[in-house]
Structures are given as structure tokens and as C-alpha cells.
Amino acid sequence: MPEIVDASGLSCPQPVLMTLNRIKALNKGEIEVLVDTETSKENVSRAAQSQGWEVAEVTESATGYRILIKKG
């Protein structure tokens, strides 16, 4: 079960900062990030990749995006 970072309704840079904090706390595993804008989706994905995490899946829904990031 992945950790969940719910950044829905927040504007950048808050979703990125929340994601980076969770990445630093975990070091590896799976994190599911929930955002509601295209910009947040792009920024969170880029930030995760810059930390060596893989963007495994991006799912779009009526309320926004679910980004699944992983690190072995």
C-alpha cells in the first residue's frame, strides 16, 4: 500500500514541497500523490524524478490527477 500525499486544492509549490518531504522521510517505496492541476502534476513528476524516483503511473480523474512514484 503506497503512502498518500493529498495535495488536492493546493497551489504550487505546496504539492512539490509535500512530495519532497515524504520522499526524504521514506527514501524508498511507493508514494501516491493527489493533485488537481496540470501544473502541479508536471512539477511533482519533475521533482520526484530529480530525486531518483520513477513516475510509475499517472491517472487522470474528474477531480485531478493521481501520480504513483516508486523507488526500489
PDB file with one MODEL, atoms N, CA, C and O in Angstrom:
MODEL        1
ATOM      1  N   MET A   1       0.851  -1.192   0.000  1.00  0.00           N
ATOM      2  CA  MET A   1       0.000   0.000   0.000  1.00  0.00           C
ATOM      3  C   MET A   1       0.890   1.247   0.000  1.00  0.00           C
ATOM      4  O   MET A   1       1.720   1.414   0.894  1.00  0.00           O
ATOM      5  N   PRO A   2       0.725   2.114  -0.988  1.00  0.00           N
ATOM      6  CA  PRO A   2       1.589   3.299  -1.046  1.00  0.00           C
ATOM      7  C   PRO A   2       1.210   4.340   0.006  1.00  0.00           C
ATOM      8  O   PRO A   2       0.065   4.416   0.451  1.00  0.00           O
ATOM      9  N   GLU A   3       2.200   5.133   0.386  1.00  0.00           N
ATOM     10  CA  GLU A   3       1.954   6.318   1.208  1.00  0.00           C
ATOM     11  C   GLU A   3       1.132   7.277   0.342  1.00  0.00           C
ATOM     12  O   GLU A   3       1.269   7.278  -0.881  1.00  0.00           O
ATOM     13  N   ILE A   4       0.286   8.089   0.967  1.00  0.00           N
ATOM     14  CA  ILE A   4      -0.533   9.026   0.198  1.00  0.00           C
ATOM     15  C   ILE A   4      -0.210  10.457   0.613  1.00  0.00           C
ATOM     16  O   ILE A   4      -0.188  10.793   1.797  1.00  0.00           O
ATOM     17  N   VAL A   5       0.040  11.288  -0.395  1.00  0.00           N
ATOM     18  CA  VAL A   5       0.218  12.725  -0.192  1.00  0.00           C
ATOM     19  C   VAL A   5      -0.954  13.385  -0.906  1.00  0.00           C
ATOM     20  O   VAL A   5      -1.010  13.399  -2.135  1.00  0.00           O
ATOM     21  N   ASP A   6      -1.888  13.932  -0.134  1.00  0.00           N
ATOM     22  CA  ASP A   6      -3.060  14.578  -0.724  1.00  0.00           C
ATOM     23  C   ASP A   6      -2.817  16.078  -0.804  1.00  0.00           C
ATOM     24  O   ASP A   6      -2.958  16.801   0.182  1.00  0.00           O
ATOM     25  N   ALA A   7      -2.446  16.530  -2.006  1.00  0.00           N
ATOM     26  CA  ALA A   7      -2.177  17.947  -2.227  1.00  0.00           C
ATOM     27  C   ALA A   7      -3.285  18.577  -3.072  1.00  0.00           C
ATOM     28  O   ALA A   7      -3.087  19.627  -3.683  1.00  0.00           O
ATOM     29  N   SER A   8      -4.442  17.934  -3.099  1.00  0.00           N
ATOM     30  CA  SER A   8      -5.578  18.469  -3.859  1.00  0.00           C
ATOM     31  C   SER A   8      -5.970  19.833  -3.308  1.00  0.00           C
ATOM     32  O   SER A   8      -6.037  20.033  -2.095  1.00  0.00           O
ATOM     33  N   GLY A   9      -6.226  20.757  -4.212  1.00  0.00           N
ATOM     34  CA  GLY A   9      -6.662  22.087  -3.806  1.00  0.00           C
ATOM     35  C   GLY A   9      -5.534  23.029  -3.436  1.00  0.00           C
ATOM     36  O   GLY A   9      -5.774  24.202  -3.150  1.00  0.00           O
ATOM     37  N   LEU A  10      -4.313  22.535  -3.438  1.00  0.00           N
ATOM     38  CA  LEU A  10      -3.167  23.379  -3.090  1.00  0.00           C
ATOM     39  C   LEU A  10      -2.450  23.817  -4.359  1.00  0.00           C
ATOM     40  O   LEU A  10      -2.380  23.076  -5.340  1.00  0.00           O
ATOM     41  N   SER A  11      -1.922  25.030  -4.322  1.00  0.00           N
ATOM     42  CA  SER A  11      -1.193  25.522  -5.494  1.00  0.00           C
ATOM     43  C   SER A  11       0.307  25.378  -5.263  1.00  0.00           C
ATOM     44  O   SER A  11       0.778  25.316  -4.127  1.00  0.00           O
ATOM     45  N   CYS A  12       1.039  25.327  -6.366  1.00  0.00           N
ATOM     46  CA  CYS A  12       2.488  25.191  -6.282  1.00  0.00           C
ATOM     47  C   CYS A  12       3.083  26.409  -5.579  1.00  0.00           C
ATOM     48  O   CYS A  12       2.616  27.531  -5.773  1.00  0.00           O
ATOM     49  N   PRO A  13       4.095  26.192  -4.777  1.00  0.00           N
ATOM     50  CA  PRO A  13       4.932  24.988  -4.700  1.00  0.00           C
ATOM     51  C   PRO A  13       4.498  23.972  -3.633  1.00  0.00           C
ATOM     52  O   PRO A  13       5.214  22.997  -3.405  1.00  0.00           O
ATOM     53  N   GLN A  14       3.372  24.167  -2.986  1.00  0.00           N
ATOM     54  CA  GLN A  14       2.982  23.300  -1.870  1.00  0.00           C
ATOM     55  C   GLN A  14       2.951  21.806  -2.213  1.00  0.00           C
ATOM     56  O   GLN A  14       3.501  21.019  -1.442  1.00  0.00           O
ATOM     57  N   PRO A  15       2.338  21.364  -3.329  1.00  0.00           N
ATOM     58  CA  PRO A  15       2.359  19.929  -3.650  1.00  0.00           C
ATOM     59  C   PRO A  15       3.782  19.373  -3.821  1.00  0.00           C
ATOM     60  O   PRO A  15       4.062  18.246  -3.414  1.00  0.00           O
ATOM     61  N   VAL A  16       4.664  20.158  -4.416  1.00  0.00           N
ATOM     62  CA  VAL A  16       6.051  19.729  -4.613  1.00  0.00           C
ATOM     63  C   VAL A  16       6.747  19.594  -3.262  1.00  0.00           C
ATOM     64  O   VAL A  16       7.429  18.600  -3.011  1.00  0.00           O
ATOM     65  N   LEU A  17       6.579  20.581  -2.397  1.00  0.00           N
ATOM     66  CA  LEU A  17       7.222  20.538  -1.084  1.00  0.00           C
ATOM     67  C   LEU A  17       6.715  19.362  -0.255  1.00  0.00           C
ATOM     68  O   LEU A  17       7.500  18.697   0.420  1.00  0.00           O
ATOM     69  N   MET A  18       5.413  19.102  -0.301  1.00  0.00           N
ATOM     70  CA  MET A  18       4.838  17.969   0.431  1.00  0.00           C
ATOM     71  C   MET A  18       5.402  16.645  -0.092  1.00  0.00           C
ATOM     72  O   MET A  18       5.717  15.744   0.686  1.00  0.00           O
ATOM     73  N   THR A  19       5.526  16.538  -1.415  1.00  0.00           N
ATOM     74  CA  THR A  19       6.060  15.326  -2.023  1.00  0.00           C
ATOM     75  C   THR A  19       7.530  15.133  -1.649  1.00  0.00           C
ATOM     76  O   THR A  19       7.942  14.030  -1.290  1.00  0.00           O
ATOM     77  N   LEU A  20       8.314  16.200  -1.732  1.00  0.00           N
ATOM     78  CA  LEU A  20       9.741  16.101  -1.390  1.00  0.00           C
ATOM     79  C   LEU A  20       9.939  15.732   0.080  1.00  0.00           C
ATOM     80  O   LEU A  20      10.851  14.974   0.409  1.00  0.00           O
ATOM     81  N   ASN A  21       9.100  16.258   0.958  1.00  0.00           N
ATOM     82  CA  ASN A  21       9.189  15.902   2.379  1.00  0.00           C
ATOM     83  C   ASN A  21       8.929  14.415   2.586  1.00  0.00           C
ATOM     84  O   ASN A  21       9.624  13.765   3.366  1.00  0.00           O
ATOM     85  N   ARG A  22       7.935  13.878   1.894  1.00  0.00           N
ATOM     86  CA  ARG A  22       7.599  12.458   2.019  1.00  0.00           C
ATOM     87  C   ARG A  22       8.726  11.602   1.421  1.00  0.00           C
ATOM     88  O   ARG A  22       9.071  10.558   1.975  1.00  0.00           O
ATOM     89  N   ILE A  23       9.299  12.043   0.290  1.00  0.00           N
ATOM     90  CA  ILE A  23      10.424  11.330  -0.335  1.00  0.00           C
ATOM     91  C   ILE A  23      11.597  11.248   0.642  1.00  0.00           C
ATOM     92  O   ILE A  23      12.208  10.190   0.795  1.00  0.00           O
ATOM     93  N   LYS A  24      11.909  12.363   1.300  1.00  0.00           N
ATOM     94  CA  LYS A  24      13.029  12.383   2.244  1.00  0.00           C
ATOM     95  C   LYS A  24      12.751  11.487   3.446  1.00  0.00           C
ATOM     96  O   LYS A  24      13.669  10.869   3.985  1.00  0.00           O
ATOM     97  N   ALA A  25      11.504  11.415   3.863  1.00  0.00           N
ATOM     98  CA  ALA A  25      11.142  10.590   5.018  1.00  0.00           C
ATOM     99  C   ALA A  25      11.219   9.097   4.697  1.00  0.00           C
ATOM    100  O   ALA A  25      11.546   8.293   5.570  1.00  0.00           O
ATOM    101  N   LEU A  26      10.922   8.725   3.462  1.00  0.00           N
ATOM    102  CA  LEU A  26      10.834   7.307   3.110  1.00  0.00           C
ATOM    103  C   LEU A  26      12.110   6.724   2.511  1.00  0.00           C
ATOM    104  O   LEU A  26      12.450   5.577   2.800  1.00  0.00           O
ATOM    105  N   ASN A  27      12.810   7.471   1.699  1.00  0.00           N
ATOM    106  CA  ASN A  27      13.988   7.009   0.962  1.00  0.00           C
ATOM    107  C   ASN A  27      13.685   6.003  -0.139  1.00  0.00           C
ATOM    108  O   ASN A  27      14.348   6.018  -1.176  1.00  0.00           O
ATOM    109  N   LYS A  28      12.687   5.119   0.060  1.00  0.00           N
ATOM    110  CA  LYS A  28      12.298   4.185  -0.996  1.00  0.00           C
ATOM    111  C   LYS A  28      10.872   3.712  -0.728  1.00  0.00           C
ATOM    112  O   LYS A  28      10.324   3.911   0.356  1.00  0.00           O
ATOM    113  N   GLY A  29      10.289   3.080  -1.746  1.00  0.00           N
ATOM    114  CA  GLY A  29       8.930   2.579  -1.616  1.00  0.00           C
ATOM    115  C   GLY A  29       8.021   3.166  -2.672  1.00  0.00           C
ATOM    116  O   GLY A  29       8.456   3.468  -3.783  1.00  0.00           O
ATOM    117  N   GLU A  30       6.743   3.328  -2.317  1.00  0.00           N
ATOM    118  CA  GLU A  30       5.755   3.889  -3.238  1.00  0.00           C
ATOM    119  C   GLU A  30       5.027   5.037  -2.564  1.00  0.00           C
ATOM    120  O   GLU A  30       4.669   4.967  -1.388  1.00  0.00           O
ATOM    121  N   ILE A  31       4.818   6.089  -3.329  1.00  0.00           N
ATOM    122  CA  ILE A  31       4.065   7.247  -2.849  1.00  0.00           C
ATOM    123  C   ILE A  31       3.024   7.588  -3.900  1.00  0.00           C
ATOM    124  O   ILE A  31       3.328   7.659  -5.090  1.00  0.00           O
ATOM    125  N   GLU A  32       1.801   7.798  -3.455  1.00  0.00           N
ATOM    126  CA  GLU A  32       0.716   8.221  -4.336  1.00  0.00           C
ATOM    127  C   GLU A  32       0.435   9.688  -4.022  1.00  0.00           C
ATOM    128  O   GLU A  32       0.087  10.034  -2.893  1.00  0.00           O
ATOM    129  N   VAL A  33       0.588  10.543  -5.029  1.00  0.00           N
ATOM    130  CA  VAL A  33       0.390  11.978  -4.843  1.00  0.00           C
ATOM    131  C   VAL A  33      -0.884  12.387  -5.576  1.00  0.00           C
ATOM    132  O   VAL A  33      -1.052  12.091  -6.759  1.00  0.00           O
ATOM    133  N   LEU A  34      -1.773  13.066  -4.867  1.00  0.00           N
ATOM    134  CA  LEU A  34      -3.023  13.538  -5.447  1.00  0.00           C
ATOM    135  C   LEU A  34      -2.945  15.046  -5.642  1.00  0.00           C
ATOM    136  O   LEU A  34      -2.732  15.796  -4.690  1.00  0.00           O
ATOM    137  N   VAL A  35      -3.121  15.481  -6.888  1.00  0.00           N
ATOM    138  CA  VAL A  35      -3.115  16.918  -7.217  1.00  0.00           C
ATOM    139  C   VAL A  35      -4.291  17.195  -8.145  1.00  0.00           C
ATOM    140  O   VAL A  35      -4.881  16.274  -8.710  1.00  0.00           O
ATOM    141  N   ASP A  36      -4.623  18.477  -8.296  1.00  0.00           N
ATOM    142  CA  ASP A  36      -5.793  18.783  -9.121  1.00  0.00           C
ATOM    143  C   ASP A  36      -5.522  19.728 -10.284  1.00  0.00           C
ATOM    144  O   ASP A  36      -6.456  20.223 -10.914  1.00  0.00           O
ATOM    145  N   THR A  37      -4.230  19.983 -10.575  1.00  0.00           N
ATOM    146  CA  THR A  37      -3.929  20.818 -11.744  1.00  0.00           C
ATOM    147  C   THR A  37      -2.831  20.171 -12.586  1.00  0.00           C
ATOM    148  O   THR A  37      -2.008  19.407 -12.082  1.00  0.00           O
ATOM    149  N   GLU A  38      -2.839  20.489 -13.850  1.00  0.00           N
ATOM    150  CA  GLU A  38      -1.812  20.010 -14.787  1.00  0.00           C
ATOM    151  C   GLU A  38      -0.430  20.497 -14.344  1.00  0.00           C
ATOM    152  O   GLU A  38       0.542  19.744 -14.393  1.00  0.00           O
ATOM    153  N   THR A  39      -0.348  21.752 -13.916  1.00  0.00           N
ATOM    154  CA  THR A  39       0.928  22.322 -13.477  1.00  0.00           C
ATOM    155  C   THR A  39       1.489  21.559 -12.290  1.00  0.00           C
ATOM    156  O   THR A  39       2.674  21.228 -12.266  1.00  0.00           O
ATOM    157  N   SER A  40       0.649  21.280 -11.311  1.00  0.00           N
ATOM    158  CA  SER A  40       1.107  20.524 -10.141  1.00  0.00           C
ATOM    159  C   SER A  40       1.556  19.127 -10.542  1.00  0.00           C
ATOM    160  O   SER A  40       2.552  18.618 -10.027  1.00  0.00           O
ATOM    161  N   LYS A  41       0.825  18.508 -11.459  1.00  0.00           N
ATOM    162  CA  LYS A  41       1.187  17.167 -11.935  1.00  0.00           C
ATOM    163  C   LYS A  41       2.585  17.182 -12.550  1.00  0.00           C
ATOM    164  O   LYS A  41       3.412  16.323 -12.246  1.00  0.00           O
ATOM    165  N   GLU A  42       2.839  18.153 -13.407  1.00  0.00           N
ATOM    166  CA  GLU A  42       4.141  18.256 -14.066  1.00  0.00           C
ATOM    167  C   GLU A  42       5.250  18.553 -13.062  1.00  0.00           C
ATOM    168  O   GLU A  42       6.318  17.941 -13.112  1.00  0.00           O
ATOM    169  N   ASN A  43       4.998  19.488 -12.153  1.00  0.00           N
ATOM    170  CA  ASN A  43       6.023  19.889 -11.191  1.00  0.00           C
ATOM    171  C   ASN A  43       6.355  18.772 -10.205  1.00  0.00           C
ATOM    172  O   ASN A  43       7.523  18.559  -9.881  1.00  0.00           O
ATOM    173  N   VAL A  44       5.338  18.062  -9.730  1.00  0.00           N
ATOM    174  CA  VAL A  44       5.564  16.948  -8.804  1.00  0.00           C
ATOM    175  C   VAL A  44       6.331  15.828  -9.515  1.00  0.00           C
ATOM    176  O   VAL A  44       7.262  15.258  -8.945  1.00  0.00           O
ATOM    177  N   SER A  45       5.950  15.516 -10.740  1.00  0.00           N
ATOM    178  CA  SER A  45       6.639  14.471 -11.504  1.00  0.00           C
ATOM    179  C   SER A  45       8.110  14.822 -11.705  1.00  0.00           C
ATOM    180  O   SER A  45       8.988  13.978 -11.526  1.00  0.00           O
ATOM    181  N   ARG A  46       8.367  16.060 -12.074  1.00  0.00           N
ATOM    182  CA  ARG A  46       9.742  16.514 -12.310  1.00  0.00           C
ATOM    183  C   ARG A  46      10.559  16.476 -11.013  1.00  0.00           C
ATOM    184  O   ARG A  46      11.718  16.060 -11.016  1.00  0.00           O
ATOM    185  N   ALA A  47       9.946  16.915  -9.903  1.00  0.00           N
ATOM    186  CA  ALA A  47      10.646  16.926  -8.616  1.00  0.00           C
ATOM    187  C   ALA A  47      10.986  15.506  -8.167  1.00  0.00           C
ATOM    188  O   ALA A  47      12.079  15.255  -7.660  1.00  0.00           O
ATOM    189  N   ALA A  48      10.045  14.579  -8.355  1.00  0.00           N
ATOM    190  CA  ALA A  48      10.279  13.188  -7.959  1.00  0.00           C
ATOM    191  C   ALA A  48      11.424  12.587  -8.776  1.00  0.00           C
ATOM    192  O   ALA A  48      12.299  11.915  -8.230  1.00  0.00           O
ATOM    193  N   GLN A  49      11.410  12.831 -10.073  1.00  0.00           N
ATOM    194  CA  GLN A  49      12.458  12.292 -10.935  1.00  0.00           C
ATOM    195  C   GLN A  49      13.818  12.892 -10.585  1.00  0.00           C
ATOM    196  O   GLN A  49      14.837  12.209 -10.683  1.00  0.00           O
ATOM    197  N   SER A  50      13.842  14.145 -10.183  1.00  0.00           N
ATOM    198  CA  SER A  50      15.110  14.783  -9.815  1.00  0.00           C
ATOM    199  C   SER A  50      15.708  14.156  -8.560  1.00  0.00           C
ATOM    200  O   SER A  50      16.907  14.287  -8.311  1.00  0.00           O
ATOM    201  N   GLN A  51      14.881  13.476  -7.772  1.00  0.00           N
ATOM    202  CA  GLN A  51      15.342  12.807  -6.557  1.00  0.00           C
ATOM    203  C   GLN A  51      15.614  11.315  -6.786  1.00  0.00           C
ATOM    204  O   GLN A  51      15.884  10.573  -5.841  1.00  0.00           O
ATOM    205  N   GLY A  52      15.539  10.885  -8.057  1.00  0.00           N
ATOM    206  CA  GLY A  52      15.833   9.495  -8.391  1.00  0.00           C
ATOM    207  C   GLY A  52      14.634   8.567  -8.300  1.00  0.00           C
ATOM    208  O   GLY A  52      14.794   7.347  -8.327  1.00  0.00           O
ATOM    209  N   TRP A  53      13.440   9.126  -8.192  1.00  0.00           N
ATOM    210  CA  TRP A  53      12.217   8.312  -8.129  1.00  0.00           C
ATOM    211  C   TRP A  53      11.636   8.183  -9.534  1.00  0.00           C
ATOM    212  O   TRP A  53      11.788   9.074 -10.369  1.00  0.00           O
ATOM    213  N   GLU A  54      10.969   7.058  -9.776  1.00  0.00           N
ATOM    214  CA  GLU A  54      10.335   6.788 -11.067  1.00  0.00           C
ATOM    215  C   GLU A  54       8.856   7.154 -10.992  1.00  0.00           C
ATOM    216  O   GLU A  54       8.170   6.805 -10.032  1.00  0.00           O
ATOM    217  N   VAL A  55       8.370   7.862 -12.016  1.00  0.00           N
ATOM    218  CA  VAL A  55       6.937   8.117 -12.119  1.00  0.00           C
ATOM    219  C   VAL A  55       6.347   6.874 -12.785  1.00  0.00           C
ATOM    220  O   VAL A  55       6.436   6.710 -14.002  1.00  0.00           O
ATOM    221  N   ALA A  56       5.745   6.006 -11.977  1.00  0.00           N
ATOM    222  CA  ALA A  56       5.276   4.708 -12.457  1.00  0.00           C
ATOM    223  C   ALA A  56       3.940   4.802 -13.176  1.00  0.00           C
ATOM    224  O   ALA A  56       3.677   4.058 -14.121  1.00  0.00           O
ATOM    225  N   GLU A  57       3.099   5.724 -12.721  1.00  0.00           N
ATOM    226  CA  GLU A  57       1.753   5.803 -13.293  1.00  0.00           C
ATOM    227  C   GLU A  57       1.151   7.177 -13.009  1.00  0.00           C
ATOM    228  O   GLU A  57       1.314   7.728 -11.921  1.00  0.00           O
ATOM    229  N   VAL A  58       0.454   7.721 -14.007  1.00  0.00           N
ATOM    230  CA  VAL A  58      -0.313   8.959 -13.825  1.00  0.00           C
ATOM    231  C   VAL A  58      -1.724   8.673 -14.303  1.00  0.00           C
ATOM    232  O   VAL A  58      -1.938   8.291 -15.453  1.00  0.00           O
ATOM    233  N   THR A  59      -2.679   8.861 -13.412  1.00  0.00           N
ATOM    234  CA  THR A  59      -4.074   8.593 -13.733  1.00  0.00           C
ATOM    235  C   THR A  59      -4.864   9.891 -13.606  1.00  0.00           C
ATOM    236  O   THR A  59      -4.761  10.591 -12.599  1.00  0.00           O
ATOM    237  N   GLU A  60      -5.648  10.206 -14.625  1.00  0.00           N
ATOM    238  CA  GLU A  60      -6.479  11.408 -14.589  1.00  0.00           C
ATOM    239  C   GLU A  60      -7.896  11.014 -14.181  1.00  0.00           C
ATOM    240  O   GLU A  60      -8.426   9.998 -14.629  1.00  0.00           O
ATOM    241  N   SER A  61      -8.495  11.835 -13.326  1.00  0.00           N
ATOM    242  CA  SER A  61      -9.883  11.602 -12.911  1.00  0.00           C
ATOM    243  C   SER A  61     -10.647  12.915 -13.036  1.00  0.00           C
ATOM    244  O   SER A  61     -10.094  13.932 -13.456  1.00  0.00           O
ATOM    245  N   ALA A  62     -11.902  12.881 -12.673  1.00  0.00           N
ATOM    246  CA  ALA A  62     -12.730  14.089 -12.744  1.00  0.00           C
ATOM    247  C   ALA A  62     -12.233  15.171 -11.789  1.00  0.00           C
ATOM    248  O   ALA A  62     -12.463  16.360 -12.015  1.00  0.00           O
ATOM    249  N   THR A  63     -11.551  14.753 -10.718  1.00  0.00           N
ATOM    250  CA  THR A  63     -11.112  15.718  -9.704  1.00  0.00           C
ATOM    251  C   THR A  63      -9.643  16.083  -9.801  1.00  0.00           C
ATOM    252  O   THR A  63      -9.172  16.936  -9.048  1.00  0.00           O
ATOM    253  N   GLY A  64      -8.907  15.458 -10.711  1.00  0.00           N
ATOM    254  CA  GLY A  64      -7.495  15.804 -10.840  1.00  0.00           C
ATOM    255  C   GLY A  64      -6.647  14.641 -11.294  1.00  0.00           C
ATOM    256  O   GLY A  64      -7.039  13.880 -12.178  1.00  0.00           O
ATOM    257  N   TYR A  65      -5.475  14.504 -10.683  1.00  0.00           N
ATOM    258  CA  TYR A  65      -4.500  13.504 -11.097  1.00  0.00           C
ATOM    259  C   TYR A  65      -4.000  12.711  -9.902  1.00  0.00           C
ATOM    260  O   TYR A  65      -3.883  13.227  -8.790  1.00  0.00           O
ATOM    261  N   ARG A  66      -3.708  11.442 -10.160  1.00  0.00           N
ATOM    262  CA  ARG A  66      -3.082  10.559  -9.172  1.00  0.00           C
ATOM    263  C   ARG A  66      -1.733  10.159  -9.760  1.00  0.00           C
ATOM    264  O   ARG A  66      -1.672   9.534 -10.819  1.00  0.00           O
ATOM    265  N   ILE A  67      -0.660  10.517  -9.076  1.00  0.00           N
ATOM    266  CA  ILE A  67       0.679  10.240  -9.541  1.00  0.00           C
ATOM    267  C   ILE A  67       1.284   9.185  -8.621  1.00  0.00           C
ATOM    268  O   ILE A  67       1.401   9.409  -7.416  1.00  0.00           O
ATOM    269  N   LEU A  68       1.667   8.043  -9.173  1.00  0.00           N
ATOM    270  CA  LEU A  68       2.294   6.998  -8.390  1.00  0.00           C
ATOM    271  C   LEU A  68       3.782   7.035  -8.679  1.00  0.00           C
ATOM    272  O   LEU A  68       4.209   6.842  -9.817  1.00  0.00           O
ATOM    273  N   ILE A  69       4.573   7.286  -7.636  1.00  0.00           N
ATOM    274  CA  ILE A  69       6.030   7.319  -7.798  1.00  0.00           C
ATOM    275  C   ILE A  69       6.629   6.181  -6.971  1.00  0.00           C
ATOM    276  O   ILE A  69       6.114   5.816  -5.914  1.00  0.00           O
ATOM    277  N   LYS A  70       7.735   5.632  -7.487  1.00  0.00           N
ATOM    278  CA  LYS A  70       8.368   4.460  -6.850  1.00  0.00           C
ATOM    279  C   LYS A  70       9.874   4.618  -6.831  1.00  0.00           C
ATOM    280  O   LYS A  70      10.476   5.260  -7.691  1.00  0.00           O
ATOM    281  N   LYS A  71      10.454   4.003  -5.813  1.00  0.00           N
ATOM    282  CA  LYS A  71      11.912   3.876  -5.764  1.00  0.00           C
ATOM    283  C   LYS A  71      12.230   2.569  -5.063  1.00  0.00           C
ATOM    284  O   LYS A  71      11.725   2.293  -3.975  1.00  0.00           O
ATOM    285  N   GLY A  72      13.096   1.747  -5.718  1.00  0.00           N
ATOM    286  CA  GLY A  72      13.413   0.412  -5.275  1.00  0.00           C
ATOM    287  C   GLY A  72      14.136   0.335  -3.997  1.00  0.00           C
ATOM    288  O   GLY A  72      14.454  -0.760  -3.532  1.00  0.00           O
TER     289      GLY A  72
ENDMDL
END
